[in-house]
Structure formats: C-alpha cells, structure tokens
Amino acid sequence: MSKIITPKVLSKKIILASKSPRRSQLLAEAGFSFKVRSKDVEESYSKDLSPKEVPLFLAEKKAKACKNFLKKGHIILAADTIVAKGKKIYEKPVDRSDAVRILSKLSGKWHEVITGVCLLSKKKKISFIGVSKVKLEKLSKTEIDYYIDKFQPYDKAGAYAIQEWIGLCKISKIEGTYSNIMGLPVDLVYQYLAKM
C-alpha cells in the first residue's frame, strides 16, 4: 500500500484557545494536530459593533489573552460564534426562561450564525468570519420545552446546537457550511492557515 501524503497545512502546530468540545471535535476530524490552551475572557463588547464585527472582536480578544502561550512556529486559533437575526444578537442563554425566549424568537424564521476566527503567530495575524444562514421551522411550546429540558443548551449561542435534536428535526435549510454553525468554519480555517 502506498504511503499517504498529508497536506502540509495539517502539520502546523496549533494552539486552540477554546474549551469548546465542538471546536476540538471539528479540528480533530479535519486532521489537524493541536493542543488546547485557553484563558477565561470576559465576552464583553461595545454595543456599537455590528453582528458581523462582534465575533471577530471577541475572537481577537481571546487570541490576545493567550499570546503568552505562543512559541516559535506555533499558531493560536481563537474563535467566537454568535447567532443574529437582523441587527439583534442572540448569545448564550442566561437561564431556562431566556432559552425559551430566544428559541421562540428564532422559531419559524431564518437567522445567521456568524463565527469570528483569529489566527495569531509571532509574526502574523489573520482574522476572518464565516457566515451561515439557517431556517428554523416553527417550534411548538412542547418542542421548545422538550429541547431545553433534554439538551440543556445553556453554553450555546442562540440556545441550540445543530448537531442535536433541533438540527435533525427542525432545521430545514442551511446556506453556508455546517461546521460554521457548529462553531468553526473549518474550510476557511484550512484556507487561511495555509497562508500563515
């Protein structure tokens, strides 16, 4: 059997500045080698920022916070995901009633999932966003209660995860990549890492 030649970009030394199990899963499935080193960063931002600017700002903030982990030849990868409908941003729900409110607002409508990514080395910084559009079908009160009580989506922007029940049964259309909706636009990460 002939030897498998791995694309050069996959052998880059990545420090994933995120505790998100979804981001780790996506990078691992794509064949990247990485270590997780993150710091807790307050996810605050100016209300003047647009929905497309917010995740980019937060990703850069997370990358800067982890700057002291950088060694020569390593690249920090930091990311932040938000859900937006028009100019309204839906973050992680603070409690159950907030999760009900968010899912009720998104029910039966299109919304955007925007992920900001910052790649940072000792010599270079590249920041970019991935945008996916999602159509969430109408949710009944029972469906909202079922999803929240069974899946506890309190650590997820927009109060849902596409890889869970809601994605399988209630999301009817997506424009853009599935991985971006999960929390990391892997196609863009691959493309931009090649330029680092």
C-alpha positions in Angstrom: 0.0 0.0 0.0 1.4 3.4 -0.9 2.2 6.0 1.8 -0.5 8.6 2.5 0.9 12.1 1.9 -0.6 14.6 4.3 -1.2 18.2 3.1 1.4 20.5 4.7 -1.2 22.7 6.3 -2.4 19.9 8.6 1.1 19.6 10.2 1.1 23.2 11.5 1.4 23.5 15.3 -1.9 24.9 16.5 -2.9 26.1 20.0 -6.7 26.0 20.2 -7.7 28.9 22.5 -11.1 27.4 23.2 -12.6 25.0 25.7 -15.4 24.2 23.2 -15.7 20.4 22.7 -17.3 21.1 19.3 -14.3 23.1 18.0 -11.9 20.3 19.2 -14.0 17.7 17.5 -14.1 19.6 14.2 -10.3 20.2 14.1 -9.6 16.6 15.0 -12.0 15.3 12.3 -10.3 17.6 9.8 -6.9 16.0 10.6 -5.3 19.0 12.4 -2.9 18.4 15.3 -3.5 20.8 18.1 -3.3 21.4 21.8 -6.0 23.2 23.9 -4.7 26.1 25.9 -7.3 28.7 26.8 -7.9 31.5 29.3 -11.2 32.8 30.6 -12.0 36.1 28.8 -14.9 38.3 29.6 -17.1 38.2 26.4 -18.0 41.9 26.6 -18.0 44.3 23.6 -19.2 47.7 22.5 -22.9 47.8 21.6 -21.9 49.9 18.6 -20.4 46.9 16.9 -22.5 45.2 14.2 -23.3 41.4 14.4 -20.5 40.7 11.9 -18.0 42.7 14.0 -18.8 41.2 17.4 -17.5 37.6 16.9 -14.4 39.0 15.2 -13.7 41.4 18.1 -14.2 38.6 20.6 -12.0 36.1 18.7 -9.2 38.6 18.6 -9.7 39.3 22.3 -9.4 35.6 23.1 -6.3 35.2 20.9 -4.5 38.2 22.6 -5.3 36.8 26.0 -3.4 33.6 25.1 -0.5 35.3 23.4 2.0 34.2 26.2 1.4 30.6 25.1 3.0 31.3 21.7 6.3 29.6 20.9 8.2 29.9 17.6 6.4 28.1 14.8 3.1 27.8 16.8 -0.3 29.4 15.8 -3.1 30.4 18.2 -6.6 29.7 16.9 -9.3 31.6 18.7 -13.0 31.7 17.7 -16.3 33.1 18.8 -19.8 32.3 17.5 -23.0 34.4 17.7 -26.5 33.9 16.3 -28.1 37.0 14.8 -31.4 38.0 13.3 -31.1 41.3 11.5 -29.2 43.5 14.0 -30.3 41.5 17.0 -27.7 39.3 18.6 -28.7 36.1 20.4 -26.0 35.0 22.8 -25.8 32.0 25.2 -29.0 32.0 27.3 -28.5 33.0 30.9 -31.3 30.7 32.2 -34.2 28.5 31.1 -36.6 31.4 30.5 -34.0 33.1 28.4 -33.6 30.0 26.3 -37.3 29.8 25.8 -37.4 33.5 24.8 -34.5 33.0 22.2 -36.0 29.9 20.6 -39.4 31.5 20.5 -37.9 34.5 18.6 -36.0 32.2 16.1 -38.9 29.8 15.6 -40.2 29.7 12.0 -37.6 32.2 10.8 -34.2 32.5 9.0 -31.2 33.6 11.1 -27.5 33.9 10.7 -24.7 32.0 12.5 -21.5 34.1 12.4 -18.2 32.8 13.6 -15.2 35.1 14.0 -11.8 33.4 13.9 -8.3 34.9 14.7 -5.1 33.1 13.8 -2.1 34.5 15.6 1.6 33.7 15.3 4.7 35.6 16.5 4.9 37.2 13.0 1.4 37.4 11.7 -2.3 37.8 12.5 -5.2 36.9 10.2 -8.8 37.4 11.2 -11.9 36.4 9.3 -15.6 35.4 9.7 -17.7 32.5 8.5 -21.4 33.2 7.9 -24.2 30.6 7.5 -27.9 31.2 7.1 -30.2 28.8 8.9 -34.0 28.2 8.5 -35.5 27.0 11.8 -39.0 25.6 11.3 -41.9 26.6 13.7 -41.4 25.2 17.2 -44.3 24.4 19.4 -44.2 25.1 23.1 -43.8 21.4 23.8 -40.9 21.1 21.3 -39.1 24.1 22.9 -39.6 22.7 26.4 -38.5 19.2 25.3 -35.3 20.5 23.7 -34.3 22.8 26.5 -35.0 20.2 29.3 -33.3 17.3 27.5 -30.3 19.1 25.9 -29.7 22.0 28.3 -28.3 24.3 25.6 -27.0 27.0 28.0 -23.5 27.1 26.6 -24.7 27.6 23.0 -25.2 30.8 21.2 -28.8 31.1 20.0 -29.8 28.4 22.6 -29.3 25.5 20.3 -26.8 23.2 18.6 -27.3 22.0 15.0 -25.8 18.5 15.8 -28.6 17.8 18.4 -32.3 17.1 18.1 -33.3 20.6 16.9 -30.8 20.4 14.0 -32.0 16.9 12.9 -35.8 17.6 13.3 -36.4 21.3 12.9 -33.7 22.9 10.7 -34.9 22.6 7.1 -32.4 24.6 5.2 -28.9 26.0 5.6 -26.8 28.3 3.3 -23.2 28.1 4.1 -21.2 25.4 6.0 -22.4 23.0 8.7 -19.1 23.3 10.5 -19.5 27.0 10.9 -22.9 26.5 12.5 -21.2 24.1 14.9 -18.8 26.8 15.9 -15.8 26.8 13.4 -15.7 27.4 9.6 -13.2 24.7 9.0 -13.0 25.3 5.3 -11.9 28.9 5.9 -9.5 27.8 8.8 -7.8 25.4 6.4 -7.6 28.1 3.7 -6.1 30.8 5.9 -3.8 28.5 7.9 -2.1 27.7 4.6 -1.2 31.5 4.4 0.3 31.5 7.9 
